[in-house]
Amino acid sequence: MPKSLELLSAHACFGGEQRFYRHASRTVGLPMRFAVYLPPRALDSAHVGERVPALLYLAGLTCTEETFPTKAGAQRLAAELGMALITPDTSPRGAGVAGEADAWDFGVGAGFYLDATQAPWSTHWRMESYLLQELLPLVTSALPIDAARLGIFGHSMGGHGALTLALRYPGRFKSLSALAPICAPTQCPWGEKAFTGYLGADRLSWGEHDATVLIENYPAAPYPGGILIDQGLADKFLPDQLHPHLFEAACASAGQPLTLRRHAGYDHGYYFIQSFIDDHLRHHARQLGVPGA
């Protein structure tokens, strides 16, 4: 294990282990935390040398690396399927930038899973490079995780991150899903504020981080096995911020298979996520070639 990778805690969970780590990030320039769930197969001495498939989960606003492991209830099925779960923190922390702690204010604090180009954010707010160039290589080199069998999913702001990173780096991920994602950030108040703060006033550059714009520019389906999105119809952010219908139309135009499920009575929180998390794990397992999925 790299010397810079510090194991903070480990907890037995469904025969596997839920771990929490900290490391000094050269990309962000600050200490970063993340969590990994390793299924029993990854720890079994009978399978030494075997690497397991993994899902990268990107959490939403106000969340940390602890939110998904403690609230989503994903470990039971992940243990059964033999898949690891990687859950990074959402944002840099402790940079000393004025307003960074106000995570409700998009553009001052929330990571948004991109690399900022505008001061004062550009020094540390480099979540895209951190995830793709540092965290995933670190985790797949230090732990028994198969770098060639990675899926990505997320919720809300993290759903935006999952969709955009998957579409920006389609060869890096084999499967994709999201729960209540921000689907068209160039067309909603959250996205406009975040992109203005992080990327500046040039709206042309914003489209590079908008899933609806990105899928419109594909000549063929980047995920022929299909994308899964779940959305609660009692979600208070649905009318003005999330816009899944725009992504749905763009996928139809691009020939990208999409299953967009709308659920009456469900809101934006983790009770919603708990209700459909198994479907997402099985969706990824099938595309990652997990037997019995």
ChimeraX attribute file (.defattr): number of C-alpha atoms within 10 A of each C-alpha:
attribute: neighborCount
match mode: 1-to-1
recipient: residues
	/A:1	11
	/A:2	10
	/A:3	6
	/A:4	10
	/A:5	16
	/A:6	14
	/A:7	15
	/A:8	12
	/A:9	12
	/A:10	15
	/A:11	12
	/A:12	12
	/A:13	16
	/A:14	16
	/A:15	17
	/A:16	24
	/A:17	21
	/A:18	21
	/A:19	20
	/A:20	21
	/A:21	17
	/A:22	16
	/A:23	18
	/A:24	14
	/A:25	18
	/A:26	12
	/A:27	18
	/A:28	22
	/A:29	15
	/A:30	15
	/A:31	14
	/A:32	22
	/A:33	25
	/A:34	21
	/A:35	25
	/A:36	23
	/A:37	27
	/A:38	29
	/A:39	27
	/A:40	22
	/A:41	22
	/A:42	25
	/A:43	16
	/A:44	13
	/A:45	10
	/A:46	9
	/A:47	11
	/A:48	11
	/A:49	11
	/A:50	14
	/A:51	20
	/A:52	23
	/A:53	23
	/A:54	29
	/A:55	28
	/A:56	21
	/A:57	24
	/A:58	29
	/A:59	28
	/A:60	27
	/A:61	19
	/A:62	15
	/A:63	17
	/A:64	19
	/A:65	23
	/A:66	17
	/A:67	17
	/A:68	26
	/A:69	20
	/A:70	11
	/A:71	13
	/A:72	18
	/A:73	17
	/A:74	20
	/A:75	27
	/A:76	14
	/A:77	17
	/A:78	24
	/A:79	22
	/A:80	16
	/A:81	21
	/A:82	21
	/A:83	30
	/A:84	30
	/A:85	27
	/A:86	25
	/A:87	24
	/A:88	27
	/A:89	21
	/A:90	26
	/A:91	27
	/A:92	23
	/A:93	20
	/A:94	12
	/A:95	18
	/A:96	8
	/A:97	13
	/A:98	10
	/A:99	11
	/A:100	21
	/A:101	17
	/A:102	13
	/A:103	16
	/A:104	13
	/A:105	15
	/A:106	23
	/A:107	24
	/A:108	20
	/A:109	25
	/A:110	24
	/A:111	30
	/A:112	29
	/A:113	25
	/A:114	21
	/A:115	21
	/A:116	25
	/A:117	16
	/A:118	16
	/A:119	13
	/A:120	15
	/A:121	22
	/A:122	14
	/A:123	15
	/A:124	24
	/A:125	29
	/A:126	22
	/A:127	25
	/A:128	19
	/A:129	15
	/A:130	22
	/A:131	19
	/A:132	14
	/A:133	12
	/A:134	16
	/A:135	20
	/A:136	18
	/A:137	13
	/A:138	16
	/A:139	19
	/A:140	16
	/A:141	14
	/A:142	12
	/A:143	16
	/A:144	20
	/A:145	25
	/A:146	17
	/A:147	18
	/A:148	16
	/A:149	22
	/A:150	26
	/A:151	26
	/A:152	26
	/A:153	29
	/A:154	26
	/A:155	27
	/A:156	24
	/A:157	28
	/A:158	27
	/A:159	30
	/A:160	31
	/A:161	33
	/A:162	29
	/A:163	26
	/A:164	25
	/A:165	25
	/A:166	23
	/A:167	23
	/A:168	17
	/A:169	11
	/A:170	14
	/A:171	11
	/A:172	17
	/A:173	21
	/A:174	21
	/A:175	26
	/A:176	29
	/A:177	27
	/A:178	27
	/A:179	28
	/A:180	30
	/A:181	30
	/A:182	31
	/A:183	29
	/A:184	23
	/A:185	26
	/A:186	24
	/A:187	17
	/A:188	16
	/A:189	14
	/A:190	19
	/A:191	25
	/A:192	17
	/A:193	18
	/A:194	23
	/A:195	27
	/A:196	18
	/A:197	19
	/A:198	24
	/A:199	21
	/A:200	16
	/A:201	13
	/A:202	9
	/A:203	13
	/A:204	8
	/A:205	12
	/A:206	20
	/A:207	16
	/A:208	17
	/A:209	25
	/A:210	25
	/A:211	29
	/A:212	28
	/A:213	20
	/A:214	19
	/A:215	25
	/A:216	18
	/A:217	11
	/A:218	16
	/A:219	10
	/A:220	12
	/A:221	15
	/A:222	22
	/A:223	20
	/A:224	14
	/A:225	17
	/A:226	17
	/A:227	22
	/A:228	20
	/A:229	22
	/A:230	23
	/A:231	25
	/A:232	21
	/A:233	18
	/A:234	15
	/A:235	18
	/A:236	13
	/A:237	16
	/A:238	18
	/A:239	12
	/A:240	11
	/A:241	19
	/A:242	28
	/A:243	20
	/A:244	22
	/A:245	13
	/A:246	16
	/A:247	23
	/A:248	20
	/A:249	15
	/A:250	20
	/A:251	21
	/A:252	15
	/A:253	13
	/A:254	17
	/A:255	18
	/A:256	23
	/A:257	17
	/A:258	19
	/A:259	13
	/A:260	18
	/A:261	13
	/A:262	15
	/A:263	14
	/A:264	11
	/A:265	10
	/A:266	18
	/A:267	19
	/A:268	20
	/A:269	17
	/A:270	17
	/A:271	14
	/A:272	20
	/A:273	24
	/A:274	14
	/A:275	12
	/A:276	16
	/A:277	19
	/A:278	17
	/A:279	13
	/A:280	20
	/A:281	22
	/A:282	17
	/A:283	20
	/A:284	29
	/A:285	25
	/A:286	14
	/A:287	19
	/A:288	21
	/A:289	12
	/A:290	16
	/A:291	9
	/A:292	9
	/A:293	14
